[in-house]
């Protein structure tokens, strides 16, 4: 029996190209998307036609943006930047828009709080591996680019730099050409030395300390005009840091630290000013100052002794425990801690009366049988 075997899938009638598969029917989702795109295209076409009609109408017949009909869109000329009022805050540049180089971010001004904000490009910066920026990478830092007064500028020769340094030193010391003028006429404003009456006083001291004295008298009377360091004023006259930092109370002269250049400047005080404040205003007299000094020394000594005793007690306790542990490890310790020595049973302490230790001031109780001592604290 001869029969044609059916093919899978079965051939469709009307297929022109037998080798090409037929298209599958559209899904509901694809149909919906096609319809949406068609409506969008229609809306865009209607908008362009309305804009073309708007531009073709006379200017007098055009409606203002506030009088637009419902659903009617504004023309491009109504929202262009050619007729923007001066008081309108807009970041777009009209001139650049006309030239075709419009960039909105170029003309936008930052807020007041962000005017000092600096944006760094980290891809072009040098990795110092120290958490700081170099001079080349931080051009906005005024502290890095500020001229250093101790370094010679590039445009100045060595001779000019030495002359500049000399003039600056004379200006600071008020000496040479910068010394105030002297007059032979008697004048109340003329300042003379408070010791010998000479007119050649140290103007630097007069400016800082308010003390008119000449250089010769400074060397002759060191018990009044010698300089004290901050440490000496604190230790010898028992002054505090706030008092020494108050320039109106105790003026001071700053000098570079002789021990190390990188340390803070040395603060120097005039001896007679420090003594006048300490003896008359703060302590009242030299005897009161000596009493306060002796009192503080006694308290300081007592604190050191108490600290030494407490450390000694801790050391004794640690030594007893270590000695017991070593004896247990050596095998000669016997039973556990607290057992009666020489007997098999557990020892029960019989404590005597508490006796106060003269050195520590703590009560000590002693076992009558074994002699063990314990400290007793009363709260």
TORBA-394784 format. One record per residue (C-alpha): residue number from 0; residue in one letter; x, y negated, z negated. Coordinates in steps of 0.05 Angstrom, whole numbers. Layout:
BEGIN
{pt NUM A {X Y Z}}
...
//
This chain:
BEGIN
{pt 0 X {0 0 0}}
{pt 1 X {32 -64 24}}
{pt 2 X {20 -128 -17}}
{pt 3 X {56 -196 -22}}
{pt 4 X {85 -205 -91}}
{pt 5 X {63 -273 -121}}
{pt 6 X {120 -325 -132}}
{pt 7 X {129 -363 -197}}
{pt 8 X {106 -418 -198}}
{pt 9 X {55 -407 -143}}
{pt 10 X {64 -451 -82}}
{pt 11 X {18 -511 -76}}
{pt 12 X {-21 -524 -14}}
{pt 13 X {-1 -589 21}}
{pt 14 X {72 -589 -1}}
{pt 15 X {113 -620 54}}
{pt 16 X {181 -605 25}}
{pt 17 X {183 -534 -1}}
{pt 18 X {252 -543 -34}}
{pt 19 X {231 -606 -76}}
{pt 20 X {194 -599 -141}}
{pt 21 X {130 -640 -146}}
{pt 22 X {125 -699 -195}}
{pt 23 X {92 -687 -261}}
{pt 24 X {31 -731 -278}}
{pt 25 X {42 -794 -321}}
{pt 26 X {32 -788 -395}}
{pt 27 X {-15 -836 -433}}
{pt 28 X {46 -871 -464}}
{pt 29 X {76 -886 -396}}
{pt 30 X {10 -912 -370}}
{pt 31 X {5 -958 -431}}
{pt 32 X {75 -985 -420}}
{pt 33 X {63 -999 -347}}
{pt 34 X {0 -1038 -364}}
{pt 35 X {36 -1080 -416}}
{pt 36 X {91 -1098 -367}}
{pt 37 X {40 -1117 -315}}
{pt 38 X {5 -1164 -363}}
{pt 39 X {71 -1196 -383}}
{pt 40 X {90 -1207 -311}}
{pt 41 X {21 -1238 -297}}
{pt 42 X {29 -1285 -357}}
{pt 43 X {97 -1308 -333}}
{pt 44 X {70 -1320 -263}}
{pt 45 X {12 -1361 -291}}
{pt 46 X {60 -1402 -334}}
{pt 47 X {105 -1419 -275}}
{pt 48 X {46 -1439 -233}}
{pt 49 X {19 -1484 -288}}
{pt 50 X {88 -1517 -295}}
{pt 51 X {91 -1528 -220}}
{pt 52 X {22 -1561 -221}}
{pt 53 X {42 -1603 -281}}
{pt 54 X {102 -1631 -246}}
{pt 55 X {63 -1644 -182}}
{pt 56 X {11 -1686 -219}}
{pt 57 X {21 -1762 -229}}
{pt 58 X {55 -1784 -295}}
{pt 59 X {-7 -1822 -318}}
{pt 60 X {-50 -1760 -315}}
{pt 61 X {-3 -1718 -357}}
{pt 62 X {-27 -1702 -427}}
{pt 63 X {17 -1714 -488}}
{pt 64 X {40 -1652 -526}}
{pt 65 X {-8 -1668 -582}}
{pt 66 X {-68 -1669 -534}}
{pt 67 X {-55 -1602 -501}}
{pt 68 X {-114 -1558 -489}}
{pt 69 X {-120 -1491 -526}}
{pt 70 X {-77 -1438 -493}}
{pt 71 X {-40 -1488 -449}}
{pt 72 X {36 -1488 -454}}
{pt 73 X {81 -1549 -455}}
{pt 74 X {121 -1568 -395}}
{pt 75 X {197 -1563 -396}}
{pt 76 X {203 -1639 -391}}
{pt 77 X {166 -1646 -457}}
{pt 78 X {217 -1605 -495}}
{pt 79 X {281 -1625 -458}}
{pt 80 X {337 -1664 -493}}
{pt 81 X {335 -1723 -444}}
{pt 82 X {284 -1763 -484}}
{pt 83 X {300 -1741 -556}}
{pt 84 X {289 -1797 -607}}
{pt 85 X {351 -1822 -644}}
{pt 86 X {322 -1804 -713}}
{pt 87 X {308 -1732 -693}}
{pt 88 X {356 -1683 -728}}
{pt 89 X {379 -1637 -672}}
{pt 90 X {444 -1599 -666}}
{pt 91 X {444 -1599 -590}}
{pt 92 X {487 -1648 -552}}
{pt 93 X {451 -1685 -495}}
{pt 94 X {515 -1704 -458}}
{pt 95 X {541 -1633 -459}}
{pt 96 X {473 -1606 -438}}
{pt 97 X {474 -1652 -377}}
{pt 98 X {545 -1629 -359}}
{pt 99 X {527 -1555 -368}}
{pt 100 X {577 -1543 -425}}
{pt 101 X {525 -1542 -480}}
{pt 102 X {549 -1507 -544}}
{pt 103 X {501 -1515 -603}}
{pt 104 X {553 -1501 -658}}
{pt 105 X {600 -1556 -637}}
{pt 106 X {557 -1614 -660}}
{pt 107 X {525 -1583 -722}}
{pt 108 X {552 -1618 -784}}
{pt 109 X {564 -1577 -847}}
{pt 110 X {528 -1591 -912}}
{pt 111 X {562 -1635 -964}}
{pt 112 X {581 -1576 -1008}}
{pt 113 X {617 -1542 -951}}
{pt 114 X {656 -1600 -922}}
{pt 115 X {721 -1575 -954}}
{pt 116 X {711 -1503 -931}}
{pt 117 X {769 -1477 -889}}
{pt 118 X {762 -1416 -845}}
{pt 119 X {825 -1374 -837}}
{pt 120 X {840 -1326 -781}}
{pt 121 X {869 -1267 -818}}
{pt 122 X {889 -1232 -754}}
{pt 123 X {942 -1287 -740}}
{pt 124 X {968 -1293 -812}}
{pt 125 X {1032 -1264 -841}}
{pt 126 X {1024 -1210 -893}}
{pt 127 X {1069 -1232 -949}}
{pt 128 X {1048 -1173 -992}}
{pt 129 X {1046 -1221 -1052}}
{pt 130 X {976 -1250 -1049}}
{pt 131 X {996 -1320 -1026}}
{pt 132 X {997 -1359 -961}}
{pt 133 X {1058 -1386 -926}}
{pt 134 X {1066 -1459 -904}}
{pt 135 X {1055 -1441 -831}}
{pt 136 X {991 -1401 -845}}
{pt 137 X {960 -1454 -891}}
{pt 138 X {964 -1521 -856}}
{pt 139 X {906 -1549 -897}}
{pt 140 X {940 -1542 -965}}
{pt 141 X {966 -1610 -986}}
{pt 142 X {1007 -1582 -1042}}
{pt 143 X {1048 -1539 -995}}
{pt 144 X {1060 -1594 -945}}
{pt 145 X {1073 -1649 -996}}
{pt 146 X {1145 -1675 -993}}
{pt 147 X {1189 -1650 -1049}}
{pt 148 X {1222 -1707 -1086}}
{pt 149 X {1284 -1665 -1104}}
{pt 150 X {1299 -1644 -1032}}
{pt 151 X {1333 -1687 -980}}
{pt 152 X {1287 -1706 -922}}
{pt 153 X {1309 -1684 -853}}
{pt 154 X {1314 -1755 -825}}
{pt 155 X {1360 -1779 -882}}
{pt 156 X {1436 -1771 -882}}
{pt 157 X {1475 -1747 -943}}
{pt 158 X {1500 -1817 -959}}
{pt 159 X {1430 -1847 -955}}
{pt 160 X {1403 -1791 -999}}
{pt 161 X {1457 -1803 -1052}}
{pt 162 X {1441 -1877 -1052}}
{pt 163 X {1367 -1862 -1057}}
{pt 164 X {1380 -1816 -1117}}
{pt 165 X {1422 -1869 -1151}}
{pt 166 X {1369 -1923 -1142}}
{pt 167 X {1315 -1877 -1169}}
{pt 168 X {1357 -1861 -1231}}
{pt 169 X {1370 -1935 -1244}}
{pt 170 X {1296 -1951 -1234}}
{pt 171 X {1277 -1898 -1285}}
{pt 172 X {1328 -1923 -1335}}
{pt 173 X {1313 -1996 -1321}}
{pt 174 X {1386 -2010 -1311}}
{pt 175 X {1428 -2047 -1260}}
{pt 176 X {1385 -2087 -1211}}
{pt 177 X {1321 -2061 -1244}}
{pt 178 X {1339 -2088 -1313}}
{pt 179 X {1290 -2142 -1336}}
{pt 180 X {1318 -2212 -1331}}
{pt 181 X {1350 -2246 -1392}}
{pt 182 X {1343 -2319 -1409}}
{pt 183 X {1390 -2360 -1453}}
{pt 184 X {1333 -2405 -1473}}
{pt 185 X {1297 -2391 -1538}}
{pt 186 X {1231 -2358 -1521}}
{pt 187 X {1183 -2318 -1563}}
{pt 188 X {1177 -2266 -1508}}
{pt 189 X {1251 -2251 -1508}}
{pt 190 X {1263 -2183 -1541}}
{pt 191 X {1325 -2173 -1584}}
{pt 192 X {1354 -2115 -1622}}
{pt 193 X {1320 -2102 -1688}}
{pt 194 X {1386 -2088 -1723}}
{pt 195 X {1438 -2137 -1696}}
{pt 196 X {1396 -2187 -1655}}
{pt 197 X {1430 -2172 -1589}}
{pt 198 X {1392 -2184 -1525}}
{pt 199 X {1422 -2124 -1489}}
{pt 200 X {1371 -2073 -1513}}
{pt 201 X {1354 -2005 -1484}}
{pt 202 X {1294 -2021 -1440}}
{pt 203 X {1277 -1948 -1430}}
{pt 204 X {1268 -1939 -1505}}
{pt 205 X {1230 -2004 -1510}}
{pt 206 X {1181 -1980 -1456}}
{pt 207 X {1170 -1909 -1485}}
{pt 208 X {1180 -1917 -1560}}
{pt 209 X {1165 -1991 -1566}}
{pt 210 X {1231 -1998 -1604}}
{pt 211 X {1278 -2055 -1585}}
{pt 212 X {1348 -2031 -1603}}
{pt 213 X {1415 -2035 -1568}}
{pt 214 X {1460 -1976 -1551}}
{pt 215 X {1513 -1996 -1603}}
{pt 216 X {1462 -1995 -1660}}
{pt 217 X {1435 -1928 -1637}}
{pt 218 X {1504 -1897 -1649}}
{pt 219 X {1517 -1936 -1714}}
{pt 220 X {1451 -1917 -1748}}
{pt 221 X {1437 -1844 -1728}}
{pt 222 X {1394 -1832 -1790}}
{pt 223 X {1341 -1877 -1759}}
{pt 224 X {1351 -1875 -1684}}
{pt 225 X {1371 -1802 -1671}}
{pt 226 X {1324 -1760 -1630}}
{pt 227 X {1286 -1699 -1657}}
{pt 228 X {1261 -1641 -1617}}
{pt 229 X {1190 -1616 -1623}}
{pt 230 X {1212 -1554 -1661}}
{pt 231 X {1251 -1596 -1712}}
{pt 232 X {1192 -1642 -1723}}
{pt 233 X {1146 -1582 -1736}}
{pt 234 X {1193 -1545 -1782}}
{pt 235 X {1224 -1603 -1821}}
{pt 236 X {1164 -1650 -1827}}
{pt 237 X {1107 -1598 -1821}}
{pt 238 X {1072 -1633 -1763}}
{pt 239 X {1022 -1598 -1718}}
{pt 240 X {1018 -1592 -1642}}
{pt 241 X {959 -1640 -1634}}
{pt 242 X {996 -1693 -1673}}
{pt 243 X {1059 -1685 -1632}}
{pt 244 X {1021 -1687 -1566}}
{pt 245 X {985 -1752 -1584}}
{pt 246 X {1028 -1806 -1549}}
{pt 247 X {992 -1862 -1585}}
{pt 248 X {1009 -1831 -1652}}
{pt 249 X {1079 -1807 -1637}}
{pt 250 X {1109 -1828 -1569}}
{pt 251 X {1160 -1780 -1540}}
{pt 252 X {1214 -1779 -1487}}
{pt 253 X {1216 -1721 -1438}}
{pt 254 X {1282 -1691 -1415}}
{pt 255 X {1298 -1628 -1374}}
{pt 256 X {1305 -1566 -1416}}
{pt 257 X {1380 -1552 -1427}}
{pt 258 X {1369 -1477 -1439}}
{pt 259 X {1334 -1462 -1373}}
{pt 260 X {1313 -1508 -1316}}
{pt 261 X {1247 -1471 -1303}}
{pt 262 X {1223 -1479 -1375}}
{pt 263 X {1179 -1537 -1397}}
{pt 264 X {1211 -1605 -1408}}
{pt 265 X {1241 -1620 -1477}}
{pt 266 X {1200 -1670 -1518}}
{pt 267 X {1243 -1716 -1560}}
{pt 268 X {1218 -1760 -1617}}
{pt 269 X {1249 -1819 -1653}}
{pt 270 X {1270 -1800 -1723}}
{pt 271 X {1246 -1862 -1761}}
{pt 272 X {1178 -1859 -1727}}
{pt 273 X {1168 -1786 -1746}}
{pt 274 X {1190 -1799 -1818}}
{pt 275 X {1145 -1860 -1823}}
{pt 276 X {1084 -1821 -1801}}
{pt 277 X {1099 -1757 -1840}}
{pt 278 X {1120 -1790 -1906}}
{pt 279 X {1072 -1848 -1910}}
{pt 280 X {1009 -1828 -1871}}
{pt 281 X {1005 -1752 -1874}}
{pt 282 X {1039 -1727 -1938}}
{pt 283 X {1044 -1792 -1977}}
{pt 284 X {1116 -1785 -2002}}
{pt 285 X {1179 -1743 -1995}}
{pt 286 X {1163 -1706 -2060}}
{pt 287 X {1095 -1684 -2033}}
{pt 288 X {1128 -1660 -1969}}
{pt 289 X {1179 -1620 -2009}}
{pt 290 X {1124 -1588 -2051}}
{pt 291 X {1085 -1569 -1989}}
{pt 292 X {1148 -1540 -1957}}
{pt 293 X {1164 -1499 -2020}}
{pt 294 X {1092 -1474 -2023}}
{pt 295 X {1092 -1451 -1951}}
{pt 296 X {1159 -1417 -1961}}
{pt 297 X {1133 -1379 -2021}}
{pt 298 X {1071 -1357 -1983}}
{pt 299 X {1113 -1336 -1925}}
{pt 300 X {1159 -1295 -1970}}
{pt 301 X {1099 -1262 -2004}}
{pt 302 X {1069 -1243 -1937}}
{pt 303 X {1134 -1211 -1916}}
{pt 304 X {1139 -1172 -1981}}
{pt 305 X {1067 -1147 -1976}}
{pt 306 X {1079 -1126 -1905}}
{pt 307 X {1142 -1088 -1925}}
{pt 308 X {1107 -1053 -1982}}
{pt 309 X {1049 -1031 -1939}}
{pt 310 X {1097 -1003 -1887}}
{pt 311 X {1136 -968 -1942}}
{pt 312 X {1073 -935 -1969}}
{pt 313 X {1054 -910 -1900}}
{pt 314 X {1124 -882 -1892}}
{pt 315 X {1120 -845 -1959}}
{pt 316 X {1054 -813 -1940}}
{pt 317 X {1080 -790 -1873}}
{pt 318 X {1143 -762 -1906}}
{pt 319 X {1103 -721 -1957}}
{pt 320 X {1060 -691 -1903}}
{pt 321 X {1120 -675 -1859}}
{pt 322 X {1157 -643 -1916}}
{pt 323 X {1098 -599 -1933}}
{pt 324 X {1091 -578 -1860}}
{pt 325 X {1164 -560 -1855}}
{pt 326 X {1161 -518 -1919}}
{pt 327 X {1100 -481 -1892}}
{pt 328 X {1134 -466 -1826}}
{pt 329 X {1197 -441 -1863}}
{pt 330 X {1155 -391 -1902}}
{pt 331 X {1171 -417 -1972}}
{pt 332 X {1108 -458 -1982}}
{pt 333 X {1064 -402 -2009}}
{pt 334 X {989 -410 -2002}}
{pt 335 X {946 -467 -1977}}
{pt 336 X {950 -539 -1998}}
{pt 337 X {919 -547 -2068}}
{pt 338 X {934 -476 -2092}}
{pt 339 X {965 -468 -2161}}
{pt 340 X {1040 -458 -2157}}
{pt 341 X {1065 -391 -2184}}
{pt 342 X {994 -363 -2192}}
{pt 343 X {945 -330 -2146}}
{pt 344 X {884 -373 -2160}}
{pt 345 X {865 -442 -2135}}
{pt 346 X {893 -498 -2177}}
{pt 347 X {845 -548 -2208}}
{pt 348 X {875 -616 -2223}}
{pt 349 X {867 -647 -2291}}
{pt 350 X {874 -721 -2281}}
{pt 351 X {899 -767 -2335}}
{pt 352 X {881 -839 -2346}}
{pt 353 X {892 -889 -2290}}
{pt 354 X {955 -931 -2298}}
{pt 355 X {967 -995 -2257}}
{pt 356 X {1030 -995 -2216}}
{pt 357 X {1070 -1059 -2228}}
{pt 358 X {1098 -1062 -2158}}
{pt 359 X {1035 -1050 -2117}}
{pt 360 X {982 -1070 -2168}}
{pt 361 X {942 -1006 -2152}}
{pt 362 X {919 -957 -2205}}
{pt 363 X {954 -889 -2204}}
{pt 364 X {926 -824 -2235}}
{pt 365 X {972 -765 -2250}}
{pt 366 X {954 -691 -2257}}
{pt 367 X {972 -665 -2326}}
{pt 368 X {991 -595 -2302}}
{pt 369 X {1025 -604 -2234}}
{pt 370 X {1045 -678 -2238}}
{pt 371 X {1012 -697 -2172}}
{pt 372 X {998 -772 -2166}}
{pt 373 X {941 -805 -2129}}
{pt 374 X {924 -878 -2120}}
{pt 375 X {855 -902 -2143}}
{pt 376 X {822 -962 -2111}}
{pt 377 X {765 -997 -2147}}
{pt 378 X {713 -1033 -2104}}
//
